[in-house]
Amino acid sequence: MKKVVLLIVLLSSSFFISCEDVVDVDLDTAPPKLVIEAAINWEKGTTGKQQVIKLTTTTGYFENTIPTVSGAVVYIKNSSGKQFNFIEIQKTGRYICNDFIPKINETYTLTVTSGGYTYTAAEILKSVAPITRIEQNNEGGFTGKDIEVRAYYNDPPDEDNFYLYKYLYSNKITSNYYVDEDKFFQGNEFFSVSDDDDLKPGDEIEITHIGISKQYYNYMSILVSIAGSNTGGPFQSPPATVKGNIINTTDKANYPLGYFSLSEKQTKKFTIQ
């Protein structure tokens, strides 16, 4: 009987060991695309002079690093033709401008020249309604037992407004984004709301409201839906291609990823009581 049991154990061990073979899966890798992160954000109460544009490329799914793009020519012009040059910092793919002049409802045009291609986009700088107050509710959520935080503002009347909300939590590594439009609360007081069910006293929330265009609202609605709420932000590589407003004027079929946006924003910090 002992011999039979020993034989079964040996056969079983042999079976599981044979299942440890490594299987290599060949994945098709598309040619890298240029990714232009050109979100020009003007924080309320600041000059908005320093702005950053990042250039990278897409890469393989299993790669741990994101390739940066150096040696590009990057600038923005306003409707009067004034040019704001973005200069690269030490081959990092980060291009910085220190004399940008933000103006609400002004039209700006982005130009990026890289790798023999020229990319352009035009957008209007949108304002954002100021945050008037932040309130904590200890009986929020679906259960009525979660801590909920709301940041209130007064939506401007007689115009269509679109918003991007960003919530950064001290108890999480990632940020949460979501978008809104004033279709059902135009001219009235409204709010953004936290979506962290694990908030507790002492946690800190950084709340950012960003004024965006209708086109950017549509783009972000798709991107946030694809990325989901458990990501590091909407600018990481999405599982599907989402075309932005930047076009390749040299070869339209070889379009870049990313979006050129200009927004006024306001950031407030709140500590859970």
C-alpha positions in Angstrom: 0.0 0.0 0.0 2.8 2.4 0.9 4.5 1.6 -2.5 1.3 2.5 -4.3 0.9 5.8 -2.5 4.6 6.7 -3.1 4.2 6.0 -6.8 1.1 8.2 -7.1 3.0 11.1 -5.3 6.0 10.7 -7.7 3.8 10.7 -10.7 1.9 13.8 -9.5 5.2 15.7 -8.8 6.4 14.8 -12.2 3.2 16.2 -13.8 3.4 19.5 -12.0 7.1 20.0 -12.7 6.4 19.4 -16.4 3.8 22.3 -16.3 6.5 24.9 -15.5 7.8 25.3 -19.0 8.0 28.9 -20.1 5.7 29.8 -23.0 6.9 32.7 -25.2 4.1 34.7 -26.8 4.9 36.8 -29.9 3.1 40.1 -29.8 3.0 42.4 -32.8 4.5 45.8 -32.0 3.2 48.8 -33.9 5.7 51.5 -35.0 6.1 54.1 -32.2 3.9 57.2 -32.3 4.8 60.6 -31.0 2.9 61.5 -27.8 2.5 65.2 -27.1 1.4 66.2 -23.6 0.5 69.9 -24.1 -1.8 70.8 -21.2 -1.3 74.5 -20.6 -2.8 75.2 -17.2 -3.0 78.6 -15.6 -3.4 78.3 -11.8 -5.6 81.1 -10.4 -3.6 83.7 -8.5 -0.4 83.1 -10.5 1.1 84.6 -13.6 1.0 81.4 -15.5 4.3 82.3 -17.2 6.0 78.9 -16.7 4.5 76.1 -18.8 5.7 72.6 -19.7 5.2 70.4 -22.8 6.3 66.8 -22.8 7.3 64.7 -25.8 7.5 60.9 -25.6 6.7 58.0 -27.9 4.6 54.9 -27.4 6.5 51.7 -26.7 6.0 47.9 -26.2 3.4 46.7 -23.7 6.0 45.0 -21.5 8.6 47.9 -21.5 9.2 49.5 -18.2 10.5 52.9 -19.5 8.8 55.5 -21.7 11.1 56.8 -24.5 11.5 60.6 -24.5 11.9 62.7 -27.6 14.7 65.3 -27.8 15.8 67.9 -30.3 12.3 69.0 -31.3 11.3 72.6 -32.0 8.2 73.5 -29.9 6.4 76.8 -29.7 2.9 78.4 -29.2 1.6 81.5 -30.9 -1.4 83.6 -29.8 -3.9 85.3 -32.1 -1.6 88.4 -32.4 1.3 86.3 -33.7 3.4 86.5 -30.5 5.5 83.4 -30.2 6.3 81.6 -27.0 9.3 79.2 -27.4 9.6 76.0 -25.3 13.2 75.0 -24.7 14.2 71.4 -23.8 15.8 70.7 -20.5 18.9 68.5 -20.8 17.5 66.0 -23.2 14.6 65.0 -21.0 11.8 65.4 -23.4 10.5 68.2 -21.2 10.2 71.6 -23.0 9.8 74.6 -20.8 8.6 78.2 -21.5 9.2 80.9 -18.9 7.4 83.9 -20.5 4.0 82.5 -21.5 1.1 85.0 -21.3 -2.2 83.4 -20.6 -5.4 85.2 -21.5 -9.0 83.9 -21.1 -10.8 83.2 -24.4 -7.6 83.8 -26.4 -6.8 81.4 -29.3 -3.4 79.8 -29.3 -1.7 77.6 -31.9 0.8 74.9 -31.0 3.6 73.8 -33.4 5.9 70.9 -32.8 8.6 69.9 -35.4 10.2 66.5 -34.8 11.7 63.7 -36.9 11.0 65.5 -40.1 7.3 66.0 -39.3 5.3 69.1 -38.3 2.4 68.8 -35.8 -0.1 71.6 -35.1 -3.2 72.3 -33.1 -5.4 75.3 -32.1 -7.4 75.8 -28.9 -9.0 78.5 -26.8 -8.0 79.1 -23.2 -11.0 78.5 -21.0 -11.8 80.0 -17.6 -12.9 78.1 -14.5 -15.4 79.2 -11.8 -13.7 79.7 -8.4 -14.2 77.1 -5.6 -16.4 78.9 -3.0 -16.3 76.3 -0.2 -15.5 72.7 0.6 -17.7 70.6 2.9 -17.3 67.2 4.5 -20.3 64.8 5.0 -19.8 61.8 7.3 -22.9 60.1 6.1 -22.2 59.9 2.3 -21.8 57.2 -0.2 -24.3 54.5 -1.1 -24.2 53.1 2.5 -24.6 56.4 4.2 -21.6 55.6 6.3 -18.7 56.9 4.1 -16.9 60.2 4.4 -17.7 62.4 1.4 -16.1 65.7 0.4 -17.7 68.3 -1.9 -16.1 71.3 -3.5 -18.7 73.9 -4.5 -18.6 76.6 -7.2 -21.1 79.0 -8.9 -21.4 78.1 -12.6 -21.5 81.2 -14.8 -24.9 81.9 -16.4 -25.6 82.4 -20.1 -22.7 80.3 -21.4 -21.9 76.6 -21.7 -19.1 75.5 -19.4 -17.2 72.2 -19.2 -15.1 71.0 -16.3 -12.3 68.5 -15.5 -12.0 67.5 -11.9 -8.9 66.0 -10.4 -8.8 64.4 -6.9 -5.5 63.4 -5.4 -5.7 61.5 -2.1 -2.9 61.1 0.5 -4.0 57.5 1.1 -3.6 56.5 -2.6 -0.8 56.5 -5.1 -3.0 57.4 -8.0 -5.2 60.5 -8.9 -8.8 60.3 -10.0 -10.2 62.3 -12.9 -13.7 62.9 -14.1 -15.4 65.4 -16.4 -18.7 67.4 -16.1 -20.8 69.8 -18.2 -23.3 72.4 -16.9 -26.2 71.2 -19.0 -28.4 70.6 -16.0 -27.1 73.2 -13.6 -26.2 76.2 -15.8 -26.0 79.4 -13.8 -26.5 77.6 -10.5 -24.3 76.4 -7.6 -22.8 73.0 -8.2 -20.0 70.8 -6.9 -17.4 68.1 -7.5 -17.4 65.2 -5.1 -14.8 62.7 -3.8 -15.0 59.0 -4.8 -12.7 57.4 -2.2 -14.7 55.1 0.1 -11.7 54.7 2.5 -11.3 58.3 3.7 -10.6 58.7 7.4 -9.7 61.6 9.7 -6.3 63.0 9.0 -6.3 62.1 5.3 -5.6 65.0 2.9 -7.3 65.6 -0.4 -5.9 67.9 -3.2 -8.9 69.1 -5.3 -8.4 70.7 -8.7 -11.1 72.2 -10.9 -10.1 72.8 -14.5 -12.0 74.8 -17.1 -12.0 73.0 -20.5 -13.4 73.3 -24.0 -16.3 71.2 -25.3 -13.9 69.4 -27.6 -11.5 68.6 -24.7 -14.5 67.5 -22.7 -15.5 65.0 -25.4 -11.9 63.7 -25.6 -11.5 63.3 -21.8 -14.9 61.6 -21.5 -13.7 58.9 -23.8 -10.2 58.7 -22.2 -11.4 58.6 -18.6 -14.0 55.9 -19.5 -11.3 53.7 -21.1 -8.7 54.3 -18.4 -11.1 53.8 -15.5 -10.8 55.3 -12.1 -7.9 53.2 -10.8 -5.1 54.6 -12.9 -2.3 57.1 -12.4 -4.1 59.6 -14.7 -5.5 60.0 -18.1 -2.2 60.6 -19.8 -0.8 57.1 -19.4 -0.9 54.8 -22.4 -4.5 53.7 -22.8 -5.6 50.2 -24.0 -7.1 51.8 -27.1 -6.0 54.6 -29.5 -7.8 57.9 -28.8 -7.1 60.7 -31.3 -6.7 64.2 -30.0 -6.8 67.6 -31.7 -3.1 67.6 -32.8 -2.6 66.8 -36.5 0.5 65.9 -38.5 0.5 68.4 -41.3 3.3 66.6 -43.1 1.6 63.2 -43.1 -2.0 63.2 -41.8 -2.1 59.4 -41.6 0.8 59.4 -39.1 -1.1 61.3 -36.4 0.3 61.8 -32.9 -1.4 60.9 -29.6 -2.1 63.5 -26.9 -4.1 66.8 -26.8 -3.4 70.5 -26.8 -5.5 72.2 -24.2 -5.4 75.6 -22.4 -7.2 76.0 -19.1 -7.5 78.1 -16.1 -7.5 75.9 -13.0 -7.8 76.2 -9.2 -6.4 73.8 -6.6 -7.5 73.5 -3.0 -6.3 71.2 -0.2 -8.7 69.8 2.4 -7.9 67.7 5.5 -10.5 65.2 6.7 -11.7 66.0 10.2 
